[in-house]
Amino acid sequence: MRLLTPALLLSLVPLLPAADDQAAAARILAWTKTLSADEFEGRAPGTRGEDRTVAYLEEEFRKLGLKPGNPDGTFVQKVPLAGITSRATLGFRVGATEMPLTPINDFVGLSTRITTKVEGRASEVVFVGYGITAPEFAWDDYKGSDLRGKTVLMLINDPPVTNERGELDPAVFGGKAMTYYGRWTYKYEIAAKLGAAACIIIHETGPAAYPFGVVVSSWGRENFELRAPDNNAGHVGFSGWLTIDAAQRLIRSTGRDFAELKRAAARRDFRPVPLGATADFTVENTVRMVDSRNVVALVPGFDPERKAEHVIYNAHWDHLGVDERLAGDRIFNGAADNAAGVAMLLEIARAFSTGPAPRRSVLFLSVTAEEKGLLGARHYARHPLYPLEKTLGVINMDGANQFGPTRDMEIVGLGSTTMDPIATELAGAQGRTVRAESNPERGTYFRSDHFEFAKVGVPGFYAKAGRDFIDQPPDFAERKVNEFITRHYHQPSDEVKPDWTFGGAAQDARLLTELGRRVSSGDRWPEWSPGSPFRDRREQMLKARR
């Protein structure tokens, strides 16, 4: 007979509307307002904003009754970063014709190498299509080309491969959904692996899922890298983005047509195209060493045989800080991204601290430098405070439903793990349905912290706000999402708005709390679905544990 523990009894209770949803929404709103206030200075790593954020989160976790999450007795895990501020020049030459470029208007360029200067002269420019080598799709854009010392120019996102009906083929690069091959992180990684001197991505708003202004605000100031002995070996000397207008000017000057090159790049028989152009670039870096921090808090499990096993809730605390070059509002407050997600983390921590103790331990992790490449999560995944082979899964929060309750919930990467059916059941208990993310072409799965855990094998769950809002018109969600992306994403205007009630966040917080309780109390660990690229890594990890 199975012992009915307090956690198990709670897991059997239907998720009926909670009487205190209004109070929970008010707490989430209050935490969001505090973390996105001007005195937190945009929460950039290595600034006073980080100091204030970390101190505030430690204080809140203590007030909620959580224990320090680091085994050394503290609430922090140090994350060694290098802050890099780059000043870059870039120009092309076609024959005797020079094509100088203007920073911000034409390109954004930097070097993620921890060095003071990188320089390239007369580097041959090669168009490499989408810059992808994917054996599982029988795809290779490089065809054995020697790209050492060259400048590779490539398209963002995945190739739009169509089937016999002229539709995007879901069996190749996920169809409409972006795969990791489409992310800028992969493109810079593969270029470095092939020995390229520079990698320049052509920006297009649709395929990138954000306007060029987001590239400027995200990349045009101080960037960060993890400090490691082999850091420079994994990075090209010059990483850049080129506006679509500048790219078309360059390609047109070589006598070629951009649209034709783009069509050719969508075929398997594509081969790299030397453009007959060369690139000159310089990057001067100002480098500072930063000891940033992940914030970690713990609710210990009650089962002596299982308390050494963990479920992780995660939300990144950082944003983009202050840009002194701007006129007017210079603070990137990051209210939606991701003060709201951290507020959700605190609300769930409160639920665990006041409710029955979980069977296994639950770790509340708020990581640094997500906006600079998921660096805080990557550091934890490489240097975990608790063994990953004893970590059941990660529940990630990046943003929150600022508005009212919905009849549905979106799961990013729906079907990836066995946590998804549990979430579907819990949503049903709330009278809701579960759906796949509305815009998989934006590559959301690869743009948040759970991905760093997935890369090493730990199952991740990431839910987003639903789209079917109660008492709102059918297009309400689409209008709000588009407004945020075009006007507020990674801009100083990402501030708390008058119509933010967080009633939907309270609804989602109850579901995510119960999801963590189910995972913590369950006899079966979460698993990757068959066919997942991360399944083998998890199996190897657990085999080593056994």
Kinemage of the C-alpha trace (Angstrom):
@kinemage 1
@onewidth
@group {chain A} dominant
@subgroup {mainchain}
@vectorlist {calphas} color= white
{ca met a 1} P 0.000 0.000 0.000
{ca arg a 2} L 1.368 3.429 -0.993
{ca leu a 3} L 1.866 5.932 1.821
{ca leu a 4} L -0.402 8.986 1.395
{ca thr a 5} L 2.026 11.745 2.244
{ca pro a 6} L 0.898 15.383 2.612
{ca ala a 7} L 2.401 16.225 -0.770
{ca leu a 8} L 0.652 13.303 -2.440
{ca leu a 9} L -2.675 14.179 -0.826
{ca leu a 10} L -2.350 17.724 -2.110
{ca ser a 11} L -1.609 16.447 -5.610
{ca leu a 12} L -4.978 14.692 -5.660
{ca val a 13} L -6.935 17.922 -5.118
{ca pro a 14} L -8.439 19.409 -8.319
{ca leu a 15} L -7.045 22.786 -9.318
{ca leu a 16} L -10.257 24.707 -8.740
{ca pro a 17} L -10.054 28.526 -8.905
{ca ala a 18} L -8.101 29.633 -5.860
{ca ala a 19} L -9.785 31.998 -3.444
{ca asp a 20} L -6.576 33.978 -3.039
{ca asp a 21} L -5.784 34.474 -6.748
{ca gln a 22} L -6.429 38.181 -6.293
{ca ala a 23} L -3.917 38.346 -3.451
{ca ala a 24} L -1.386 36.333 -5.444
{ca ala a 25} L -1.788 38.672 -8.418
{ca ala a 26} L -1.223 41.658 -6.141
{ca arg a 27} L 1.984 40.091 -4.767
{ca ile a 28} L 3.289 39.334 -8.272
{ca leu a 29} L 2.528 42.892 -9.358
{ca ala a 30} L 4.267 44.348 -6.289
{ca trp a 31} L 7.414 42.248 -6.814
{ca thr a 32} L 7.458 43.173 -10.500
{ca lys a 33} L 7.152 46.893 -9.720
{ca thr a 34} L 10.021 46.706 -7.238
{ca leu a 35} L 12.414 44.759 -9.447
{ca ser a 36} L 11.716 46.978 -12.465
{ca ala a 37} L 11.940 50.256 -10.538
{ca asp a 38} L 14.498 52.836 -11.647
{ca glu a 39} L 16.618 52.340 -8.509
{ca phe a 40} L 17.458 48.827 -9.740
{ca glu a 41} L 19.054 50.483 -12.799
{ca gly a 42} L 17.956 47.850 -15.298
{ca arg a 43} L 19.548 44.936 -13.388
{ca ala a 44} L 22.630 44.561 -15.596
{ca pro a 45} L 25.325 42.136 -14.406
{ca gly a 46} L 28.334 43.722 -12.765
{ca thr a 47} L 26.567 46.949 -11.774
{ca arg a 48} L 24.891 48.501 -8.733
{ca gly a 49} L 21.720 47.148 -10.261
{ca glu a 50} L 22.998 43.603 -9.756
{ca asp a 51} L 24.008 44.344 -6.168
{ca arg a 52} L 20.557 45.698 -5.356
{ca thr a 53} L 18.778 42.870 -7.166
{ca val a 54} L 20.747 40.100 -5.475
{ca ala a 55} L 20.337 41.708 -2.040
{ca tyr a 56} L 16.595 42.128 -2.599
{ca leu a 57} L 16.093 38.530 -3.720
{ca glu a 58} L 18.077 37.207 -0.761
{ca glu a 59} L 15.910 39.292 1.574
{ca glu a 60} L 12.672 38.108 -0.051
{ca phe a 61} L 13.677 34.443 0.077
{ca arg a 62} L 14.566 34.833 3.756
{ca lys a 63} L 11.233 36.519 4.497
{ca leu a 64} L 9.449 33.662 2.733
{ca gly a 65} L 11.237 31.194 5.014
{ca leu a 66} L 13.451 29.508 2.413
{ca lys a 67} L 16.907 28.247 3.248
{ca pro a 68} L 20.139 29.232 1.487
{ca gly a 69} L 20.402 27.212 -1.713
{ca asn a 70} L 24.176 26.965 -1.888
{ca pro a 71} L 25.609 24.130 0.241
{ca asp a 72} L 28.182 26.655 1.507
{ca gly a 73} L 25.360 28.316 3.466
{ca thr a 74} L 24.782 31.320 1.178
{ca phe a 75} L 22.047 32.355 -1.228
{ca val a 76} L 24.456 32.906 -4.155
{ca gln a 77} L 26.532 31.003 -6.654
{ca lys a 78} L 29.367 33.064 -8.108
{ca val a 79} L 29.438 33.262 -11.901
{ca pro a 80} L 32.805 34.396 -13.364
{ca leu a 81} L 32.133 36.719 -16.294
{ca ala a 82} L 34.129 39.042 -18.481
{ca gly a 83} L 32.364 42.265 -19.412
{ca ile a 84} L 33.324 43.287 -22.953
{ca thr a 85} L 32.541 46.682 -24.497
{ca ser a 86} L 33.413 46.687 -28.197
{ca arg a 87} L 34.062 49.510 -30.637
{ca ala a 88} L 33.967 48.055 -34.132
{ca thr a 89} L 34.569 49.160 -37.697
{ca leu a 90} L 33.553 47.193 -40.777
{ca gly a 91} L 33.935 47.826 -44.485
{ca phe a 92} L 33.902 45.841 -47.700
{ca arg a 93} L 35.856 46.179 -50.915
{ca val a 94} L 34.695 44.928 -54.311
{ca gly a 95} L 37.475 45.374 -56.832
{ca ala a 96} L 38.585 48.989 -56.528
{ca thr a 97} L 35.309 50.068 -54.939
{ca glu a 98} L 35.177 50.538 -51.193
{ca met a 99} L 31.958 50.145 -49.193
{ca pro a 100} L 32.378 51.625 -45.721
{ca leu a 101} L 29.616 50.899 -43.198
{ca thr a 102} L 28.170 52.985 -40.388
{ca pro a 103} L 27.775 51.374 -36.957
{ca ile a 104} L 24.149 51.002 -35.822
{ca asn a 105} L 22.715 52.222 -39.137
{ca asp a 106} L 24.336 49.433 -41.191
{ca phe a 107} L 25.761 46.913 -38.752
{ca val a 108} L 26.428 45.904 -35.189
{ca gly a 109} L 29.796 44.288 -34.562
{ca leu a 110} L 31.753 43.059 -31.588
{ca ser a 111} L 34.220 40.450 -30.440
{ca thr a 112} L 33.355 37.982 -27.705
{ca arg a 113} L 36.995 37.056 -27.287
{ca ile a 114} L 38.486 38.192 -24.003
{ca thr a 115} L 41.144 40.319 -25.642
{ca thr a 116} L 41.727 44.024 -26.223
{ca lys a 117} L 41.926 44.059 -30.025
{ca val a 118} L 40.923 41.963 -33.021
{ca glu a 119} L 41.771 42.976 -36.560
{ca gly a 120} L 41.155 41.550 -40.024
{ca arg a 121} L 42.318 42.820 -43.399
{ca ala a 122} L 41.277 41.717 -46.875
{ca ser a 123} L 39.368 38.734 -45.520
{ca glu a 124} L 37.571 36.977 -48.378
{ca val a 125} L 33.773 37.181 -48.040
{ca val a 126} L 31.853 33.957 -48.675
{ca phe a 127} L 28.071 33.643 -48.640
{ca val a 128} L 27.282 30.330 -46.909
{ca gly a 129} L 23.489 30.308 -47.113
{ca tyr a 130} L 22.034 29.508 -43.716
{ca gly a 131} L 25.413 28.322 -42.394
{ca ile a 132} L 24.144 24.940 -41.238
{ca thr a 133} L 25.529 21.435 -41.028
{ca ala a 134} L 22.735 19.076 -39.924
{ca pro a 135} L 23.440 15.390 -40.683
{ca glu a 136} L 20.024 14.285 -39.421
{ca phe a 137} L 18.434 16.351 -42.208
{ca ala a 138} L 21.107 15.452 -44.789
{ca trp a 139} L 21.993 19.140 -44.900
{ca asp a 140} L 25.424 20.698 -45.318
{ca asp a 141} L 25.781 24.287 -46.456
{ca tyr a 142} L 29.574 24.108 -46.407
{ca lys a 143} L 30.321 21.104 -48.650
{ca gly a 144} L 33.883 20.828 -47.337
{ca ser a 145} L 34.867 24.420 -48.151
{ca asp a 146} L 37.975 25.784 -46.503
{ca leu a 147} L 36.801 28.871 -44.616
{ca arg a 148} L 39.830 29.447 -42.431
{ca gly a 149} L 40.542 33.162 -42.142
{ca lys a 150} L 37.510 34.108 -44.232
{ca thr a 151} L 34.428 36.165 -43.475
{ca val a 152} L 31.255 34.106 -43.698
{ca leu a 153} L 27.989 35.878 -44.502
{ca met a 154} L 24.832 33.956 -43.659
{ca leu a 155} L 21.066 34.157 -43.264
{ca ile a 156} L 19.226 33.999 -39.955
{ca asn a 157} L 16.789 31.181 -39.054
{ca asp a 158} L 16.466 27.773 -40.792
{ca pro a 159} L 16.127 27.030 -44.499
{ca pro a 160} L 12.430 27.136 -45.554
{ca val a 161} L 12.326 23.610 -46.996
{ca thr a 162} L 9.007 22.815 -48.675
{ca asn a 163} L 7.296 19.517 -49.483
{ca glu a 164} L 5.635 18.444 -52.717
{ca arg a 165} L 2.584 20.564 -51.823
{ca gly a 166} L 4.697 23.691 -51.503
{ca glu a 167} L 4.232 23.776 -47.714
{ca leu a 168} L 6.993 24.017 -45.116
{ca asp a 169} L 8.067 20.451 -44.421
{ca pro a 170} L 7.749 19.698 -40.659
{ca ala a 171} L 10.133 16.751 -41.085
{ca val a 172} L 13.011 19.086 -42.042
{ca phe a 173} L 14.138 21.786 -39.578
{ca gly a 174} L 10.781 21.609 -37.811
{ca gly a 175} L 8.813 23.132 -40.655
{ca lys a 176} L 7.506 26.448 -39.363
{ca ala a 177} L 9.264 26.028 -36.011
{ca met a 178} L 12.808 27.288 -35.630
{ca thr a 179} L 15.422 24.746 -34.582
{ca tyr a 180} L 18.666 25.476 -32.794
{ca tyr a 181} L 20.356 25.589 -36.198
{ca gly a 182} L 18.443 28.794 -36.877
{ca arg a 183} L 19.686 30.625 -33.789
{ca trp a 184} L 22.502 33.132 -33.966
{ca thr a 185} L 24.319 31.256 -31.210
{ca tyr a 186} L 24.674 28.157 -33.398
{ca lys a 187} L 25.788 30.189 -36.399
{ca tyr a 188} L 28.633 31.852 -34.527
{ca glu a 189} L 29.611 28.512 -32.971
{ca ile a 190} L 29.859 26.660 -36.295
{ca ala a 191} L 31.774 29.556 -37.888
{ca ala a 192} L 34.336 29.410 -35.079
{ca lys a 193} L 34.587 25.635 -35.426
{ca leu a 194} L 35.386 26.031 -39.127
{ca gly a 195} L 38.098 28.604 -38.432
{ca ala a 196} L 36.369 31.641 -39.922
{ca ala a 197} L 37.821 35.015 -39.022
{ca ala a 198} L 34.420 36.696 -38.928
{ca cys a 199} L 30.791 35.678 -38.995
{ca ile a 200} L 28.177 38.197 -40.114
{ca ile a 201} L 24.454 37.419 -39.988
{ca ile a 202} L 22.031 39.181 -42.315
{ca his a 203} L 19.164 40.539 -40.226
{ca glu a 204} L 15.582 40.266 -41.395
{ca thr a 205} L 12.836 41.153 -38.939
{ca gly a 206} L 10.495 38.265 -39.797
{ca pro a 207} L 12.985 35.390 -39.634
{ca ala a 208} L 14.838 36.915 -36.662
{ca ala a 209} L 11.534 37.513 -34.798
{ca tyr a 210} L 12.586 41.015 -33.713
{ca pro a 211} L 13.546 44.310 -35.388
{ca phe a 212} L 17.126 45.484 -35.870
{ca gly a 213} L 16.649 47.930 -33.004
{ca val a 214} L 16.632 44.953 -30.645
{ca val a 215} L 20.010 43.866 -32.023
{ca val a 216} L 21.358 47.361 -31.414
{ca ser a 217} L 20.035 47.613 -27.848
{ca ser a 218} L 21.128 44.076 -26.959
{ca trp a 219} L 24.528 43.921 -28.667
{ca gly a 220} L 25.605 47.534 -28.999
{ca arg a 221} L 26.765 47.954 -25.404
{ca glu a 222} L 28.621 45.854 -22.855
{ca asn a 223} L 28.396 42.142 -23.515
{ca phe a 224} L 29.504 39.253 -21.355
{ca glu a 225} L 31.205 35.899 -21.656
{ca leu a 226} L 31.989 33.218 -19.121
{ca arg a 227} L 35.619 33.277 -18.096
{ca ala a 228} L 37.252 29.994 -19.020
{ca pro a 229} L 40.774 28.946 -20.091
{ca asp a 230} L 39.601 27.977 -23.588
{ca asn a 231} L 37.224 30.901 -24.100
{ca asn a 232} L 38.801 32.443 -27.199
{ca ala a 233} L 39.055 29.156 -29.065
{ca gly a 234} L 35.273 28.893 -29.276
{ca his a 235} L 34.650 32.359 -30.711
{ca val a 236} L 35.212 33.981 -34.078
{ca gly a 237} L 37.239 37.166 -33.964
{ca phe a 238} L 34.400 39.333 -35.281
{ca ser a 239} L 30.715 38.616 -34.658
{ca gly a 240} L 28.311 40.871 -36.477
{ca trp a 241} L 24.826 41.619 -37.735
{ca leu a 242} L 24.211 43.359 -41.057
{ca thr a 243} L 20.994 45.185 -41.896
{ca ile a 244} L 19.097 43.785 -44.850
{ca asp a 245} L 19.669 47.038 -46.763
{ca ala a 246} L 23.444 46.908 -46.237
{ca ala a 247} L 23.526 43.218 -47.212
{ca gln a 248} L 21.613 43.899 -50.413
{ca arg a 249} L 23.969 46.760 -51.293
{ca leu a 250} L 26.971 44.516 -50.804
{ca ile a 251} L 25.583 41.639 -52.839
{ca arg a 252} L 24.331 43.943 -55.578
{ca ser a 253} L 27.803 45.493 -55.851
{ca thr a 254} L 29.198 42.024 -56.649
{ca gly a 255} L 26.782 41.629 -59.571
{ca arg a 256} L 24.554 39.129 -57.799
{ca asp a 257} L 20.924 39.176 -56.712
{ca phe a 258} L 20.086 38.728 -53.036
{ca ala a 259} L 16.732 37.078 -53.704
{ca glu a 260} L 18.340 34.507 -56.013
{ca leu a 261} L 21.029 33.684 -53.445
{ca lys a 262} L 18.365 33.288 -50.802
{ca arg a 263} L 16.345 30.902 -52.987
{ca ala a 264} L 19.462 28.853 -53.726
{ca ala a 265} L 20.261 28.650 -50.009
{ca ala a 266} L 16.953 26.853 -49.377
{ca arg a 267} L 18.103 23.825 -51.427
{ca arg a 268} L 20.253 20.901 -50.329
{ca asp a 269} L 22.554 21.319 -53.317
{ca phe a 270} L 23.564 24.825 -52.241
{ca arg a 271} L 27.298 25.419 -52.201
{ca pro a 272} L 29.176 28.369 -50.649
{ca val a 273} L 29.429 31.379 -52.959
{ca pro a 274} L 32.629 33.459 -52.892
{ca leu a 275} L 31.327 36.976 -53.502
{ca gly a 276} L 34.480 38.468 -54.941
{ca ala a 277} L 34.561 40.890 -52.033
{ca thr a 278} L 36.852 41.333 -49.057
{ca ala a 279} L 36.167 42.603 -45.548
{ca asp a 280} L 38.229 44.846 -43.303
{ca phe a 281} L 37.292 44.978 -39.646
{ca thr a 282} L 38.695 46.079 -36.333
{ca val a 283} L 37.359 45.575 -32.836
{ca glu a 284} L 38.800 47.352 -29.821
{ca asn a 285} L 37.563 45.864 -26.564
{ca thr a 286} L 37.431 47.279 -23.090
{ca val a 287} L 37.432 44.251 -20.805
{ca arg a 288} L 36.593 44.031 -17.111
{ca met a 289} L 36.335 40.959 -14.903
{ca val a 290} L 32.999 40.542 -13.165
{ca asp a 291} L 32.009 38.105 -10.443
{ca ser a 292} L 28.289 37.976 -11.074
{ca arg a 293} L 25.849 35.843 -9.083
{ca asn a 294} L 23.071 33.348 -9.476
{ca val a 295} L 20.642 33.535 -6.549
{ca val a 296} L 19.622 30.157 -5.083
{ca ala a 297} L 17.128 29.262 -2.342
{ca leu a 298} L 15.985 25.876 -1.095
{ca val a 299} L 12.904 24.137 0.253
{ca pro a 300} L 14.234 20.793 1.595
{ca gly a 301} L 12.354 17.594 0.865
{ca phe a 302} L 10.773 15.645 3.717
{ca asp a 303} L 11.711 12.147 2.452
{ca pro a 304} L 15.141 11.186 3.877
{ca glu a 305} L 15.736 8.854 0.920
{ca arg a 306} L 14.798 11.467 -1.700
{ca lys a 307} L 15.759 14.858 -0.265
{ca ala a 308} L 19.127 14.726 -2.062
{ca glu a 309} L 17.150 14.796 -5.337
{ca his a 310} L 15.955 18.152 -6.682
{ca val a 311} L 13.387 19.880 -8.840
{ca ile a 312} L 14.495 23.320 -10.049
{ca tyr a 313} L 12.365 26.403 -10.689
{ca asn a 314} L 14.262 29.014 -12.699
{ca ala a 315} L 13.813 32.641 -13.786
{ca his a 316} L 16.581 35.016 -14.855
{ca trp a 317} L 16.898 38.242 -12.864
{ca asp a 318} L 19.031 40.269 -15.275
{ca his a 319} L 18.152 42.786 -17.954
{ca leu a 320} L 20.045 45.368 -20.038
{ca gly a 321} L 20.927 48.067 -17.510
{ca val a 322} L 21.422 51.715 -18.483
{ca asp a 323} L 22.454 53.150 -21.854
{ca glu a 324} L 24.059 56.520 -21.210
{ca arg a 325} L 24.076 57.304 -24.946
{ca leu a 326} L 20.299 57.679 -25.039
{ca ala a 327} L 18.396 60.908 -24.631
{ca gly a 328} L 15.489 60.834 -22.201
{ca asp a 329} L 14.771 57.514 -20.530
{ca arg a 330} L 18.031 55.555 -20.401
{ca ile a 331} L 17.003 52.721 -18.061
{ca phe a 332} L 16.022 49.362 -19.506
{ca asn a 333} L 13.704 48.403 -16.632
{ca gly a 334} L 12.838 44.941 -17.963
{ca ala a 335} L 9.434 44.690 -16.299
{ca ala a 336} L 8.027 41.961 -18.520
{ca asp a 337} L 11.486 40.603 -19.288
{ca asn a 338} L 12.043 39.351 -16.668
{ca ala a 339} L 11.020 41.043 -13.438
{ca ala a 340} L 7.623 39.412 -13.958
{ca gly a 341} L 9.161 35.945 -14.260
{ca val a 342} L 11.157 36.452 -11.055
{ca ala a 343} L 7.965 37.607 -9.320
{ca met a 344} L 6.347 34.333 -10.424
{ca leu a 345} L 9.347 32.484 -8.976
{ca leu a 346} L 8.854 34.242 -5.648
{ca glu a 347} L 5.128 33.486 -5.624
{ca ile a 348} L 5.781 29.783 -6.222
{ca ala a 349} L 8.488 29.816 -3.540
{ca arg a 350} L 5.913 31.291 -1.179
{ca ala a 351} L 3.476 28.489 -2.015
{ca phe a 352} L 6.095 25.832 -1.252
{ca ser a 353} L 7.213 27.505 1.959
{ca thr a 354} L 3.664 27.770 3.353
{ca gly a 355} L 2.274 24.469 2.033
{ca pro a 356} L 3.153 20.848 2.756
{ca ala a 357} L 6.849 20.063 2.426
{ca pro a 358} L 7.759 18.462 -0.895
{ca arg a 359} L 8.967 14.880 -1.000
{ca arg a 360} L 12.134 15.854 -2.853
{ca ser a 361} L 13.959 19.145 -2.401
{ca val a 362} L 12.984 22.123 -4.535
{ca leu a 363} L 15.608 24.651 -5.628
{ca phe a 364} L 14.626 28.172 -6.612
{ca leu a 365} L 17.248 29.489 -9.022
{ca ser a 366} L 17.376 33.035 -10.379
{ca val a 367} L 20.243 33.263 -12.836
{ca thr a 368} L 22.353 36.060 -14.214
{ca ala a 369} L 23.271 37.039 -17.783
{ca glu a 370} L 20.425 35.329 -19.616
{ca glu a 371} L 20.226 38.348 -21.883
{ca lys a 372} L 23.891 37.878 -22.810
{ca gly a 373} L 23.612 34.267 -23.977
{ca leu a 374} L 22.104 32.223 -21.113
{ca leu a 375} L 25.418 32.471 -19.276
{ca gly a 376} L 24.205 32.082 -15.692
{ca ala a 377} L 22.243 28.960 -16.589
{ca arg a 378} L 25.184 27.635 -18.580
{ca his a 379} L 27.477 28.112 -15.603
{ca tyr a 380} L 25.090 26.259 -13.301
{ca ala a 381} L 24.715 23.439 -15.838
{ca arg a 382} L 28.504 23.122 -16.023
{ca his a 383} L 29.084 23.622 -12.294
{ca pro a 384} L 25.903 22.448 -10.560
{ca leu a 385} L 25.482 22.968 -6.837
{ca tyr a 386} L 23.648 19.633 -6.723
{ca pro a 387} L 24.370 16.720 -9.086
{ca leu a 388} L 22.475 16.905 -12.359
{ca glu a 389} L 22.034 13.142 -12.293
{ca lys a 390} L 19.899 13.760 -9.179
{ca thr a 391} L 18.014 16.695 -10.724
{ca leu a 392} L 14.612 15.591 -12.005
{ca gly a 393} L 13.852 18.594 -14.181
{ca val a 394} L 13.771 22.356 -14.603
{ca ile a 395} L 10.611 24.481 -14.711
{ca asn a 396} L 11.493 27.773 -16.374
{ca met a 397} L 9.723 31.128 -16.264
{ca asp a 398} L 10.624 33.890 -18.717
{ca gly a 399} L 7.876 36.483 -18.540
{ca ala a 400} L 4.369 36.131 -17.106
{ca asn a 401} L 0.766 36.746 -18.081
{ca gln a 402} L 0.348 40.372 -17.044
{ca phe a 403} L -3.336 40.397 -17.905
{ca gly a 404} L -6.350 38.273 -16.966
{ca pro a 405} L -6.981 34.518 -16.802
{ca thr a 406} L -7.130 32.433 -19.963
{ca arg a 407} L -8.923 29.314 -21.112
{ca asp a 408} L -5.637 27.862 -22.362
{ca met a 409} L -1.892 27.697 -21.775
{ca glu a 410} L 0.954 27.454 -24.270
{ca ile a 411} L 3.844 25.034 -23.771
{ca val a 412} L 7.046 25.838 -25.623
{ca gly a 413} L 8.256 22.670 -27.327
{ca leu a 414} L 5.023 20.827 -26.530
{ca gly a 415} L 5.593 17.066 -26.457
{ca ser a 416} L 9.291 17.261 -25.589
{ca thr a 417} L 9.063 15.670 -22.140
{ca thr a 418} L 6.738 13.661 -19.908
{ca met a 419} L 6.108 16.808 -17.867
{ca asp a 420} L 3.839 18.048 -20.649
{ca pro a 421} L 1.078 15.453 -20.067
{ca ile a 422} L 1.120 16.302 -16.346
{ca ala a 423} L 0.712 19.995 -17.176
{ca thr a 424} L -2.093 19.123 -19.581
{ca glu a 425} L -3.923 17.252 -16.823
{ca leu a 426} L -3.441 20.135 -14.393
{ca ala a 427} L -4.678 22.646 -16.959
{ca gly a 428} L -7.776 20.496 -17.445
{ca ala a 429} L -8.418 20.645 -13.701
{ca gln a 430} L -8.453 24.426 -14.083
{ca gly a 431} L -10.899 24.174 -16.976
{ca arg a 432} L -8.159 25.030 -19.477
{ca thr a 433} L -6.625 23.450 -22.538
{ca val a 434} L -2.969 23.204 -23.542
{ca arg a 435} L -1.659 24.227 -26.931
{ca ala a 436} L 1.687 24.480 -28.676
{ca glu a 437} L 3.325 27.891 -28.836
{ca ser a 438} L 1.712 30.234 -31.353
{ca asn a 439} L 4.909 31.373 -33.066
{ca pro a 440} L 7.401 28.482 -33.112
{ca glu a 441} L 9.339 30.226 -35.884
{ca arg a 442} L 10.674 32.611 -33.216
{ca gly a 443} L 12.773 29.837 -31.709
{ca thr a 444} L 11.640 30.500 -28.157
{ca tyr a 445} L 12.731 27.048 -26.971
{ca phe a 446} L 16.374 27.951 -27.612
{ca arg a 447} L 16.207 31.474 -26.185
{ca ser a 448} L 15.699 30.848 -22.479
{ca asp a 449} L 17.582 29.246 -19.613
{ca his a 450} L 16.003 25.794 -19.659
{ca phe a 451} L 17.856 25.187 -22.934
{ca glu a 452} L 21.250 25.152 -21.178
{ca phe a 453} L 19.936 22.376 -18.926
{ca ala a 454} L 18.484 20.522 -21.913
{ca lys a 455} L 21.880 20.626 -23.646
{ca val a 456} L 23.368 18.571 -20.814
{ca gly a 457} L 20.343 16.255 -20.632
{ca val a 458} L 18.091 17.617 -17.853
{ca pro a 459} L 14.412 17.755 -18.949
{ca gly a 460} L 13.039 21.281 -19.112
{ca phe a 461} L 9.522 22.678 -19.041
{ca tyr a 462} L 8.676 26.168 -20.255
{ca ala a 463} L 5.105 27.489 -20.420
{ca lys a 464} L 3.848 30.806 -21.758
{ca ala a 465} L 0.619 32.726 -21.298
{ca gly a 466} L -2.394 31.400 -23.114
{ca arg a 467} L -4.049 33.186 -26.032
{ca asp a 468} L -7.739 32.706 -25.241
{ca phe a 469} L -8.389 35.453 -22.686
{ca ile a 470} L -11.616 35.413 -20.717
{ca asp a 471} L -13.784 38.502 -21.354
{ca gln a 472} L -11.478 39.772 -24.113
{ca pro a 473} L -11.869 39.830 -27.913
{ca pro a 474} L -10.276 36.961 -29.891
{ca asp a 475} L -7.386 39.108 -31.151
{ca phe a 476} L -6.468 40.488 -27.706
{ca ala a 477} L -3.425 38.265 -27.167
{ca glu a 478} L -2.052 38.752 -30.677
{ca arg a 479} L -2.334 42.528 -30.375
{ca lys a 480} L -0.588 42.551 -26.994
{ca val a 481} L 2.244 40.262 -28.120
{ca asn a 482} L 2.871 42.238 -31.313
{ca glu a 483} L 2.787 45.515 -29.418
{ca phe a 484} L 5.369 44.254 -26.945
{ca ile a 485} L 7.755 42.903 -29.592
{ca thr a 486} L 7.597 45.970 -31.840
{ca arg a 487} L 7.536 48.687 -29.168
{ca his a 488} L 8.857 47.444 -25.832
{ca tyr a 489} L 11.036 44.314 -26.187
{ca his a 490} L 14.560 45.202 -25.035
{ca gln a 491} L 13.642 48.882 -24.931
{ca pro a 492} L 13.449 51.376 -22.020
{ca ser a 493} L 9.657 51.296 -22.395
{ca asp a 494} L 9.444 47.769 -20.935
{ca glu a 495} L 7.884 49.133 -17.754
{ca val a 496} L 4.831 48.188 -15.696
{ca lys a 497} L 1.694 49.326 -17.528
{ca pro a 498} L -1.584 50.517 -15.962
{ca asp a 499} L -3.553 47.535 -17.321
{ca trp a 500} L -1.244 44.911 -15.788
{ca thr a 501} L -3.245 42.979 -13.202
{ca phe a 502} L -1.301 39.666 -13.243
{ca gly a 503} L -4.545 37.756 -12.783
{ca gly a 504} L -3.331 35.376 -15.453
{ca ala a 505} L 0.052 35.030 -13.748
{ca ala a 506} L -1.664 33.966 -10.519
{ca gln a 507} L -3.577 31.317 -12.471
{ca asp a 508} L -0.363 30.059 -14.077
{ca ala a 509} L 1.551 30.137 -10.783
{ca arg a 510} L -0.935 27.720 -9.225
{ca leu a 511} L -0.488 25.321 -12.126
{ca leu a 512} L 3.315 25.516 -12.083
{ca thr a 513} L 3.364 25.037 -8.318
{ca glu a 514} L 1.313 21.886 -8.643
{ca leu a 515} L 3.462 20.679 -11.538
{ca gly a 516} L 6.539 20.912 -9.306
{ca arg a 517} L 4.737 19.082 -6.502
{ca arg a 518} L 3.737 16.272 -8.834
{ca val a 519} L 7.273 15.908 -10.147
{ca ser a 520} L 8.686 16.047 -6.620
{ca ser a 521} L 6.305 13.406 -5.268
{ca gly a 522} L 6.239 11.091 -8.280
{ca asp a 523} L 7.820 7.661 -8.528
{ca arg a 524} L 8.785 8.191 -12.170
{ca trp a 525} L 11.272 10.834 -13.180
{ca pro a 526} L 10.514 13.164 -16.103
{ca glu a 527} L 11.861 11.827 -19.384
{ca trp a 528} L 12.595 13.207 -22.813
{ca ser a 529} L 10.240 12.006 -25.507
{ca pro a 530} L 11.513 9.456 -28.068
{ca gly a 531} L 13.365 11.236 -30.850
{ca ser a 532} L 14.468 14.139 -28.674
{ca pro a 533} L 18.077 15.200 -29.374
{ca phe a 534} L 18.613 15.399 -25.594
{ca arg a 535} L 17.337 11.929 -24.708
{ca asp a 536} L 20.650 10.103 -25.165
{ca arg a 537} L 22.495 12.599 -22.975
{ca arg a 538} L 20.014 12.045 -20.177
{ca glu a 539} L 20.226 8.279 -20.527
{ca gln a 540} L 24.010 8.395 -20.304
{ca met a 541} L 23.792 10.641 -17.227
{ca leu a 542} L 21.341 8.382 -15.418
{ca lys a 543} L 23.231 5.249 -16.440
{ca ala a 544} L 26.324 6.673 -14.786
{ca arg a 545} L 24.270 7.377 -11.645
{ca arg a 546} L 22.918 3.832 -11.551
